Amino acid sequence: MPRILTAFIFVALPLASALSVARPGLAQPKPAETSTVDLAALDRTTDPCGDFYQFACGGWTASHPIPADRSIWSRFDELQERNDNMLRQLLESAAAQPTAETRKIGDYYASCMDEPGIDAKRVMPLQSELDRIASLANRDGLPAVLAMLHAIGTPAFFGVGSAPDIDNADLNMAIVGAGGLGLPDRDYYFRDDATSTGLREKYVQHVSKMLELSGSTSDPNVGSTTVMRVETAIAKPQLDVVARRDPANVNHKMSLDQLQALTPRFDWRVYFKAIGAPSFAMINVTQPQYLKALDELWSSTPIADIRDYLRWKLLRANAPMLPTAFVNENFRFYGTTLSGTPQLRPRWKRCVEYTDGDLGEALGKAYVAKAFGPQAKANTLAMVTAIEAALREDVSTLTWMSDDTRKQALGKLRTVAHKIGYPDKWRDYSKLQIVRGDALGNSQRANTFDFRRAIDKIGKRVDRTEWLMSPPTVNAYYQPTENNINFPAGILQPPFYYGGGDRPTNFGAAGAVVGHELTHGFDDQGRKYDARGNLHDWWTAQDAKNFENRAQCLVDEYNGFTAVDDVHVNGKLTLGENTADNGGLRLALAAYLATAATQPDRTIDGFTPEQRLFIGYAQIWCENSRPEATRLRAQTNPHSPGRFRTNGAVSNVPEFAKAFSCKADAPMVRANACRVW
């Protein structure tokens, strides 16, 4: 079962083969004769100057209803679905006729697919952990029990691992962070609107049902009430989702003695010994106020209540690999109640996801061999180079930035590293034991394998070649502590980029998201890291003020968008992504125009080259989302809904209004347009 990866940036990169980027001395391909604009996706009854998202995506949203097993359906999901079907074929082949290289992924997948075998075992595979929790007689035993739970992937009370020291990004250091909630975020425990109140009631009912299914000897209704009380208590001192975005808010280095003094009732030395941590001098305590409150909670909470909470966390973490009754109940709350999804995904889709999560690079190696052509890396790099040139020109000519800051910004841009497709060195899974027929054990051992890898990194140099995502992932990210952009093979293919296709459309789609990634290095948080990835203020005071004033324009703009019902987009939460969307689109346009003089494009399908570029941008964000999922995303996700990623960005670009001959008072024309980059 996959662990949740905390990637710094979630944005898809659409790219594939045969890029058309001008390079001196090389013969350039002729302009495309046909457009790769998705004409069927258009809603030609809508004025593009009135609602550009509806114009570009209205046909798509009308003809692509959300599948019953999804809460959201987007262009990214379409591609992931195709990737998953390919992964299914690879896994079924590996399960039926395993080779030495594919045996682990085949056995893992076959074990996951054995629903009758899992059902027959009932809850017995978890019995030793349940017994361990039941035997917890007092708080002195808590460090050892939590060490056991954390190692197998159960997020109880707090989380421990390793991460680059953001003041010395070449070295990994120990880190301890807040956690242990069952609802999506701390504010879910305190909002007093009717929807939130009802959700908490349904959550308590869900916890009760899960405890009942486990055969708990105590009253599950009492236990679920206890769980809610404990989680509410640990939610209160946690930072909210906006505060956690600022790296300064989660950077608090302490010695082990200082950590122990902060939480005197919990023996950290026992805990670190139990997880096999190497010796270390300092640890980053991301939320000291949380650990202090947690220590007080442990003192005032009866041990029986702590056992109820730990039992629930164990069941929740392992539910996907437990018998069908657990799977269905887990989906009923987290899938249907929280996200509005009416139907559980077929088992094969879930097992593909879990295999990818636990053996991502073993599965990815097989995927790359089948789906990622030899030209793809070079093609992706060509697009990155073109967009970098546009950003370099932009930074060089900014009127609001001083030369001192500009010099630092250009130096950072020059050192951005590119990771494309798949790792240079594949992960070694030889120490991970996968046993056919032991689905839950395989999941837990995979969790332990990753947990040990993280713990073993403490005090060691950061491996900047390592990936946070597996190759089949339809996603991409910027890593601020390493100053690199990362494009897994899973996203480097159609429908987002079409080899030999229309250049303006490809620049609007692929170019904009490449620009998005690069801009993240200079968004409201990325700008705080230097070229090496250290948290270092390289801005003059006046330049920083100029940046913040420009960023506030975006905060105000996106605060005005309504996501669903009474829930607005959170302009502060989404500021980094909105900055990157706006910057990415501008960079794509600049990069395209830089080549247009020597490679002119003509009007195709009734659209000028500039119009096709903007349509290409808009159509990567086409999506349908259930109201529950839209609400959840607006309250917890740093990305704006697709409609506002489109309309918010194009309305800030004067070239858009010119391309579509929009009047000055049109909705897609902002009188006071926002611009950071």
HUWO-V637158 format. One record per pair of residues at least 12 apart in sequence whose C-alpha atoms are under 10 Angstrom apart, sorted by the first residue. I is the first residue (numbers start at 1). J is the second residue. Records with the same first field share a line. If there is no record, write none. Layout:
I = J  J
//
This chain:
1 = 108  112  153  317  318  319  320  321  350  351  352  353  354  355  356  357  358  359  439  440  442  443  444  445  446  447
2 = 153  320  351  353  354  355  356  357  358  359  360  443  444  446  447
3 = 153  154  317  354  357  358  443  446  447  450  451
4 = 153  357
5 = 357  468  469
6 = 468  469
7 = 467  468  469  475  476  477  478  479
8 = 245  468  476  477  478  479  480  481  520  526
9 = 475  476  477  478  479  480  485  486  516  517  520  576  577  638  639
10 = 475  476  477  478  517  577  637  638  639
11 = 76  474  475  476  477  478  487  513  514  516  517  577  580  581  639
12 = 75  76  473  474  475  476  477  487  488  490  491  492  496  510  513  514  516  517  620  621
13 = 76  380  474  475  476  477  486  487  488  489  490  491  492  493  496  497  509  510  511  512  513  514  515  516  517  620
14 = 76  79  380  474  475  476  487  489  490  491  492  493  494  495  496  497  498  506  509  510  511  512  513  514  620
15 = 376  377  379  380  383  487  489  490  491  492  493  494  495  496  497  498  499  506  507  509  510  511  513  514
16 = 372  373  375  376  377  379  380  489  490  491  492  493  494  495  496  497  498  499  500  510
17 = 372  373  374  375  376  377  378  379  380  492  493  494  497  498  499  500  501
18 = 375  376  378  379  380  382  497  498  499  500  501
19 = 375  376  378  379  380  381  382  383  497  498  499  500  501  503  506  507
20 = 379  382  383  499  500  501  502  503  506  507  595  599
21 = 379  382  383  385  386  503  507  591  592  595  599
22 = 382  383  386  592  594  595  596  598  599
23 = 382  386  595
28 = 598  599
29 = 500  599
30 = 500  599  600  601
31 = 500  501  502  503  504  599  600  601  602
32 = 500  501  502  503  504  601  602  604
33 = 501  502  601  602  603  604  605
34 = 501  502  603  604  605
35 = 501  502  503  504  505  506  603  604  605  606  607  609  612
36 = 495  496  497  498  500  501  502  503  504  505  506  604  605  612  616
37 = 56  501  502  504  505  506  604  605  607  612  613  615  616  617  619
38 = 56  57  59  60  495  505  615  616  619
39 = 56  57  59  60  605  615
40 = 56  57  58  59  60  63
41 = 54  55  56  57  58  59  60  61  62  63  64  619  622
42 = 54  55  56  57  58  59  60  61  62  615  619
43 = 55  56  57  58  59  60  61  62
44 = 56  57  58  59
45 = 58  59
46 = 58
47 = 660  662  666  668
48 = 615  647  656  657  660  661  662  666  667  668
49 = 647  650  651  656  657  660  661  662  663  664  665  666  667  668  669
50 = 647  662  663  665  666  667  668  669
51 = 643  646  647  651  666  667  668
52 = 614  615  618  643  644  646  647  648  650  651  667  668
53 = 615  617  618  619  621  622  642  643  644  645  646  647  648  650  668
54 = 618  619  622  643  646  647
55 = 615  618  619
56 = 614  615  616  617  618  619  620  621  622  646
57 = 615  618  619  620  621  622  623  642  643
58 = 619  622  623
59 = 622
60 = 74  75  619  622  623  624
61 = 73  74  622  623  624  625
62 = 624
64 = 78  622  623  624
65 = 623  624  625
66 = 341  623  624  625  626
67 = 341  342  343  345  624
68 = 340  341  342  343  344  345
69 = 335  336  340  341  342  343  344  345  346
70 = 335  336  339  340  341  342  343  344  345  625  626  629
71 = 335  336  338  339  340  341  342  343  624  625  626  627  628  629  630
72 = 339  340  341  623  624  625  626  627  628  629  630
73 = 622  623  624  625  626
74 = 619  620  621  622  623  624  625  642
75 = 495  496  619  620  621  622  623  624
76 = 474  475  491  495  496  620  621  622  623
77 = 474  623
78 = 474  495
79 = 473  474  490  491  493  494  495  496
80 = 472  473  474  475  490  491
81 = 349  474
82 = 490
83 = 367  371  472  473  474  490  491
84 = 348  349  350  352  353  356  472  473  490
85 = 348  349  352
86 = 352  367  370  371  472
87 = 349  352  353  355  356  363  364  366  367  370  472
88 = 109  348  349  351  352  353
89 = 352
90 = 102  105  106  352  363  366  367  370
91 = 103  104  105  106  107  108  109  110  348  351  352  355  363  366  367
92 = 105  106  107  109  110  348  352
93 = 106
94 = 106  107  108  109  110  363  366
95 = 107  108  109  110  111  436
96 = 110
101 = 362  363  365  366
102 = 362  363  365  366
103 = 362  434  436
104 = 355  359  362  363  429  430  432  433  434  435  436  442
105 = 352  355  356  358  359  360  362  363  366  434
106 = 355  363  434  436
107 = 355  434  435  436  437  438  439  442
108 = 351  352  354  355  358  359  433  434  435  436  437  438  439  440  441  442  443
109 = 348  350  351  352  353  354  355  356  436  437  439  442
110 = 348  351  435  436  437  438  439
111 = 321  351  434  435  436  437  438  439  440  441  442
112 = 320  321  322  347  348  350  351  352  354  355  436  437  438  439  440  442  443
113 = 321  347  348  349  350  351  352  437  439
114 = 347  436  437  438  439
115 = 321  322  323  324  347  439
116 = 323  324
117 = 323  437  438  439
118 = 321  322  323  324  437  438  439  440
119 = 321  322  323  324  325  326
120 = 323
121 = 322  323  438
122 = 213  214  322  323  324  325  326
123 = 213  214  215  315  322  323  326
124 = 214  322
125 = 321  322  438  439  440  441
126 = 214  314  315  318  322  440  441
127 = 214
129 = 145  148  149  152  311  314
130 = 214  216  307  310  311  312  314  315
131 = 311
132 = 144  145  148  149  307  311
133 = 145  146  148  149  304  306  307  308  309  310  311  314
134 = 304  307  308  310  311
135 = 307
136 = 303  304  306  307
137 = 303  304  307
138 = 302  303  304  306  307
139 = 265  266  267  298  299  301  302  303  306
140 = 265  266  267  270
141 = 266  267  270  271
142 = 266  267  270  271  298  303  306  307
143 = 266  267  268  269  270  271  272  273  274  275
144 = 267  268  270  271  272  273  274  275
145 = 271  274  310
146 = 158  159  271  274  275  310
147 = 159  160  270  271  272  273  274  275  276
148 = 271  274  275  448
149 = 310  313  314  317  444  448
150 = 275  314  447  448  451
151 = 274  275  444  445  446  447  448  449  450  451  452
152 = 314  317  318  441  443  444  445  446  447  448  449  450  451
153 = 313  314  317  318  443  444  445  446  447  448  449  450  451
154 = 180  310  312  313  314  315  316  317  318  444  447
155 = 178  179  180  181  182  310  313  314  316  317
156 = 178  179  180  181  182  309  310  311  312  313  314  317
157 = 177  178  179  180  181  230  231  234  235  290  291  294  309  310  313
158 = 176  177  178  179  180  181  234  290  291  294
159 = 175  176  177  178  179  180
160 = 174  175  176  177  178  179  272  275  283  284  285  451  454  455
161 = 173  174  175  176  177  277  283  451  452  453  454  455  456  457  458
162 = 174  175  176  283  284  451  453  454  455  456  457  458  459  460
163 = 175  176  284  454  455  457  458  459  462  481
164 = 457  458  459  460  461  462  463  481  482  533  534
165 = 251  253  283  284  459  462  481  533  534  535
166 = 247  248  251  284  480  481  482  529  532  533  534  535  536
167 = 251  481  529  533  534  535  536
168 = 481  532  533  534  535  536
169 = 461  462  480  481  482  529  530  532  533  534  535
170 = 460  461  462  463  464  481  482  532  533  534
171 = 457  458  459  460  461  462  463
172 = 454  455  456  457  458  459  460  461  462  463
173 = 253  280  281  282  283  284  455  457  458  459  460  461  462
174 = 253  277  278  279  280  281  282  283  284  285  454  455  456  457  458  459
175 = 251  252  253  282  283  284  285  286  455  458
176 = 259  283  284  285  286  287  288  291
177 = 238  250  284  285  286  287  288  290  291
178 = 234  235  237  238  239  285  286  287  288  289  290  291  294
179 = 231  234  235  238  290
180 = 230  231  234  235  309  310  313
181 = 227  228  230  231  232  234  235  313
182 = 203  207  227  228  231  232  312  313  316  317  334
183 = 199  200  203  228  231  232  235  334  338
184 = 334  338  632  633  635  636
185 = 235  238  239  240  241  632  635  636
186 = 231  232  234  235  236  237  238  239  240  241  636
187 = 232  235  236  238  239  240  241  635  636
188 = 200  232  235  632  635  636
189 = 228  229  231  232  233  235  236
190 = 232  235  236
199 = 333  337  338
200 = 228
201 = 225  228
202 = 333  337  338
203 = 224  225  228  333  334  337  338
204 = 220  221  222  223  224  225  226  227  228
205 = 220  221  224  225  333
206 = 221  224  329  330  332  333  334
207 = 220  221  223  224  225  227  228  309  312  313  315  316  329  330  333
208 = 220  221  222  223  224  225  227  312
209 = 221  224  325  326  329  330
210 = 224  311  312  315  316  319  325  326  327  329  330
211 = 223  224  308  311  312  315  316  326
212 = 224
213 = 315  323  325  326  329
214 = 311  312  315  326
216 = 308  311
218 = 304  308
220 = 308
222 = 305  308
223 = 304  305  306  307  308  309  311  312
224 = 305  308  309  312
225 = 305  308  309
226 = 304  305  306  307  308  309
227 = 305  306  307  308  309  310  311  312  313
228 = 309
229 = 305  309
230 = 297  298  301  305  306  308  309
231 = 309
233 = 293  294  297
234 = 290  291  293  294  297
235 = 290  294
236 = 290  293
237 = 287  288  289  290  291  292  293  294
238 = 287  288  289  290  291  293
239 = 286  287  289  290
240 = 636
241 = 572  573  635  636  637  638
242 = 570  571  572  573  574  575  636  638
243 = 572  573
244 = 286  287  573
245 = 524  525  572  573  574  575  576  638
246 = 524  525  526  528
247 = 286  525  526  528  529  535
248 = 286  525  528  535
249 = 286  287
250 = 284  285  286  287  288
251 = 283  284  285  286  287  288  535
252 = 282  283  284  285  286  287  288
253 = 281  282  283  284  285  286  288
254 = 281  282  283  284  285  288
255 = 280  281  282  283  284  285
256 = 268  269  279  280  281  282  283
257 = 269  281  282
258 = 282  283
259 = 282  283  284  285  288  291  292
261 = 292
262 = 288  289  291  292  293  295
263 = 288  291  292  293  294  295  296  298
264 = 292  295  296
265 = 294  295  296  298  299
266 = 294  295  298  299
272 = 455
275 = 448  451  452  455
276 = 452  455  456
277 = 452  454  455  456  457  458
278 = 455  456  457  458  459
279 = 458  459
280 = 458  459
281 = 459
282 = 459
283 = 458
315 = 330
316 = 330
317 = 444
318 = 440  443  444
319 = 331  440
320 = 350  351  354  439  440  443
321 = 351  354  438  439  440  441  442  443  444
322 = 439  440
327 = 344
328 = 343  344
331 = 343  344  345
332 = 344
335 = 628  629
336 = 628  629
337 = 628  629
338 = 627  628  629  631  632
339 = 625  626  627  628  629  630  631  632  633
340 = 625  626  627  628  629  630
341 = 625  626  628  629
353 = 473
354 = 443
355 = 442  443  446
356 = 469  470  471  472  473
357 = 443  446  447  469  470  473
358 = 442  443  444  445  446  447  449  450  470
359 = 427  429  432  443  446  470
360 = 427  469  470  471  472  473
361 = 422  423  425  426  427  428  429  467  469  470  471  472
362 = 426  427  428  429  470  471
363 = 470  471  472
364 = 421  422  423  426  470  471  472  473  488  489  490
365 = 422  423  426  427  470  471  472
366 = 471  472
367 = 471  472  489  490
368 = 421  422  471  472  488  489  490
371 = 472  489  490  492  493
372 = 421  422  471  472  488  489  490  492  493
373 = 421  489
376 = 420  421  489  492  493
377 = 419  420  421  422  487  489  492
378 = 420
379 = 420  492  499
380 = 418  419  420  421  487  492  510  514
381 = 418  419  420
383 = 506  507  510  511  514  515  588  591
384 = 418  485  510  511  513  514  515  517  518
385 = 514  591
386 = 507  511  514  515  587  588  590  591  592  594  595
387 = 507  511  512  513  514  515  516  518  584  586  587  588  589  590  591  592
388 = 413  414  416  514  515  518  519  587  588  591
389 = 413  587  590  591  594
390 = 515  586  587  588  589  590  591  592  593  594
391 = 410  413  515  518  519  583  584  586  587  588  590  591  677
392 = 409  410  411  413  414  587
393 = 410  587  590  591
394 = 586  587  590  677
395 = 407  409  410  413  677
396 = 409  410
398 = 676  677
400 = 542  543  544  545  546  547  550  676
401 = 539  540  542  543  544  546  547
402 = 539  540  542  543
403 = 540  543
404 = 538  539  540  543
405 = 538  539  540  541  542  543  544
406 = 538  539  540  543
407 = 538
408 = 530  531  538  539
409 = 521  522  527  530  531  538  539
410 = 531
411 = 530  531
412 = 483  521  522  527  529  530  531  532  533
413 = 483  484  518  519  521  522  530  531
414 = 531
415 = 482  483  484  530  531  532
416 = 478  479  480  482  483  484  485  518  521  531  532  533
417 = 464  465  478  479  482  483  484  485  486
418 = 465  478  483  484  485  486  487
419 = 464  465  466  467  476  484  485  486  487  488
420 = 471  476  485  486  487  488  489  492
421 = 470  471  472  473  486  487  488  489  490  491  492
422 = 465  466  467  469  470  471  472  486  487  488  489  490
423 = 465  466  467  469  470  471  488
424 = 465  466  467
425 = 465  466
426 = 466  467
427 = 466  467
429 = 446  449
431 = 445  446  449
432 = 445  446  447  448  449  450
433 = 445  446  449
434 = 446
462 = 481  482
463 = 482
464 = 479  481  482  483  484
465 = 482  484
467 = 479  486  487  488
468 = 486  488
469 = 486  487  488
470 = 488  489  490
471 = 487  488  489  490  491
472 = 488  489  490  491  492
473 = 487  488  489  490  491  492
474 = 487  488  489  490  491  492  493
475 = 487  488  489  490  491  492
476 = 488  489  490  491  492  513  514  517
477 = 514  516  517  518  520
478 = 516  517  518  519  520  521  526
479 = 517  520  521  526  533
480 = 520  521  522  525  526  527  528  529  530  531  532  533  534  535
481 = 521  526  529  530  531  532  533  534  535
482 = 529  530  531  532  533  534
483 = 518  520  521  526  529  530  531  532  533  534
484 = 517  518  521  531  532  533
485 = 514  517  518  520  521
486 = 514  517
487 = 514  517
492 = 510
495 = 509  620
496 = 508  509  510  616  617  619  620
497 = 509  510  511  616  620
498 = 510
502 = 601  604  609  612  613  616
503 = 592  595  596  599  600  601  609  612  613  616
504 = 588  589  592  593  596  601  608  609  610  611  612  613  614  615  616  617
505 = 592  609  610  611  612  613  614  615  616  617  619
506 = 588  592  612  613  616  617
507 = 585  587  588  589  590  591  592  593  612  613  614  616  617
508 = 584  585  586  587  588  589  591  592  610  611  612  613  614  615  616  617  618  619  620
509 = 584  585  588  612  613  614  615  616  617  618  619  620  621
510 = 584  585  588  616  617  620
511 = 584  585  586  587  588  589  590  591  592  613  616  617
512 = 580  581  582  583  584  585  586  587  588  589  591  613  614  616  617  620
513 = 580  581  583  584  585  587  588  617  620
514 = 580  584  585  587  588
515 = 580  581  582  583  584  585  586  587  588  589  591
516 = 576  577  578  579  580  581  582  583  584  585  586  587  588
517 = 577  580  581  583  584
518 = 580  583  584  587
519 = 576  577  579  580  581  582  583  584  587  676  677
520 = 576  577  578  579  580  581  583  584
521 = 533  576  580
522 = 576  579  580  583  676  677
523 = 547  551  575  576  577  578  579  580  583  676  677
524 = 544  547  548  551  572  575  576  577  579  580  676
525 = 575  576
526 = 576
527 = 539  544  547
528 = 544
546 = 676
547 = 675  676  677
548 = 676
549 = 676
550 = 579  674  675  676  677
551 = 571  572  575  576  578  579  674  675  676  677
552 = 571  572  575  674  676
553 = 571  575  672  673  674  675  676
554 = 571  572  574  575  576  578  579  582  648  649  652  673  674  675  676
555 = 569  570  571  572  573  574  575  576  578  579  674
556 = 570  571  572  575  674
557 = 569  571  578  648  670  673  674
558 = 570  571  572  574  575  578  640  644  645  648
559 = 571  572  573  574  575
561 = 640  641  643  644  648
562 = 634  641  644
563 = 627  630  631  633  634  635  640  641  643  644
564 = 626  627  628  629  630  631  632  634  641
565 = 627  630  631
566 = 631
567 = 630  631  632  634  635
568 = 631  634  635  640
569 = 631  633  634  635  637  638  639  640  641  644
570 = 634  635  636  637  638  639  640
571 = 638  639  640
572 = 638
573 = 634  635  636  637  638  639  640
574 = 634  636  637  638  639  640
575 = 638  639  640
576 = 638  639
577 = 638  639  640  645
578 = 638  639  640  644  645  648  649
579 = 649  674  675  676  677
580 = 649  676  677
581 = 617  639  640  645  646  648  649  650
582 = 645  646  648  649  650  651  652  653  674  675  676  677
583 = 649  653  675  676  677
584 = 617  649  677
585 = 613  614  617  618  646  649  650  652  653
586 = 649  650  652  653  655  675  677
587 = 677
588 = 613  614  617
589 = 610  613  614  653  655  656
592 = 609  610  613
593 = 609  610
596 = 609
607 = 659  660
608 = 659  660
609 = 659
610 = 655  656  658  659  660
611 = 655  656  657  658  659  660
612 = 659
613 = 656  659
614 = 646  650  655  656  659  660
615 = 646
617 = 645  646  649  650
618 = 642  643  644  645  646  647  649  650
619 = 642  646
620 = 642  645  646
621 = 641  642  643  644  645  646
622 = 641  642  643  646
623 = 641  642  643
624 = 641  642  643
625 = 641  642
647 = 667  668  669
648 = 668  669  670  673  674
649 = 668  673  674  675
650 = 668  669  670  673
651 = 666  667  668  669  670  671  672  673  674
652 = 668  669  670  671  672  673  674  675
653 = 668  669  670  673  674  675
654 = 668  669  670  671  673
656 = 668  669
657 = 669  670
//
